[in-house]
């Protein structure tokens, strides 16, 4: 059942939810496997803390990649706008030059 749920979450693009399900499943199984007493509870808490730090690292990396993608898209949009402006200016220059050649205005 857990594998089906993970597969559905991954297919729907919810990677973070899938990671949370994995962490919850692992922690639940660890609690069931380990007899929770003093020292073992401390080890379990350290393991859960490490899993949480790993999850936070994944979130930070994903946010960084998202910001880089947004910056890349904005720069590409700026380049396209500059190219359109360049073509517009070139067209205006050609139009005014051709009207001078035809005899529209003479100095």
N, C-alpha and C positions, 0 to 999 in steps of 0.2 A: 504494500500500500504506500509506503514511504517513497519507493522508487517511482511509482506512478505520479505521485504528487510532485516530486522533484522534476520529473520529465515535463510535466505540464507547466510548472513554473519557468523552467528554462526555455521551453518553446514559446511561452508568452512573453519572453524578454524580461522577466523579473528575476534577474540574477541575484540581487540582494536578498530578495525573499527566499530564494533557494538556499543561499548561504545561511540565513537565519534558521531555516528548517533543519539544515544539516547540524548546526551548532546545538539547537534544541534537542535533536534526536541523540546526538553524541552525549550531551550532558545528562539526559534522562537515562540513557543506557549505563552511563558510568555510575550514576546514583544507584541504579538497580543492581549493578554488579558489585560495587564496593560497599562493604558494610561501613556505614557512615559513623566513624568514631574519630575523635580528636585529630590525630596526625593525618589520617587519610582524608578527612574533610579539608584540611589545609592544603594537601596536595591537589585535591579536586578543585578547590578554589583557584589555586595557581594555574591549573590547566585551563579552567574557564576564562581566567584573566588573559592568558596567552591567546586563546581562541578569539576573544573580544578584540585584543590588540591587532591580531591578524585581520579581522574583519574591518577594523578602522583603517588599517593600511590599504586594504583593497578599495575602500571608499575613497580615500585620499588620492590614490592612483587613478581611479575612474574619474573623479572630479577634475584632476589635472589634465587627463586626456580630453575630457569634454571641453575644458577651457581652451586647450590648444586647437581643437577642432573648430570652435566658434571663432577664435582669432584667425585661423586659416581661411574660414569662409568669409569673414569680413574683409580680409585683405584681398581675396579674389574678387569680391564684389566691388571693392574700390578700384582694382585694376580694370575690371570690365567697364566701370563708369568712366574711367580716364580714357580708355580706348574708344568708347562711344563719343566722348567729347572731342577727342583728337580727330575722329572721322568727320564729325560735324564741322569742326573748324576747317578741315581740309576741303570739304564740300563747299563751304561758304567762300573760301579763298578761290577755289576753281571757278565758282559761279561769278564772282565779281571780276576775276581776271578775264573770263570768256566774254563778259559783257563789254569790257574795255576793248578787247580784240574785235568784237563785232562792230564797235563804233558807238557804243552807248555814251561814253563821256570821253572827251579829249582834253588834254591839258593845254 
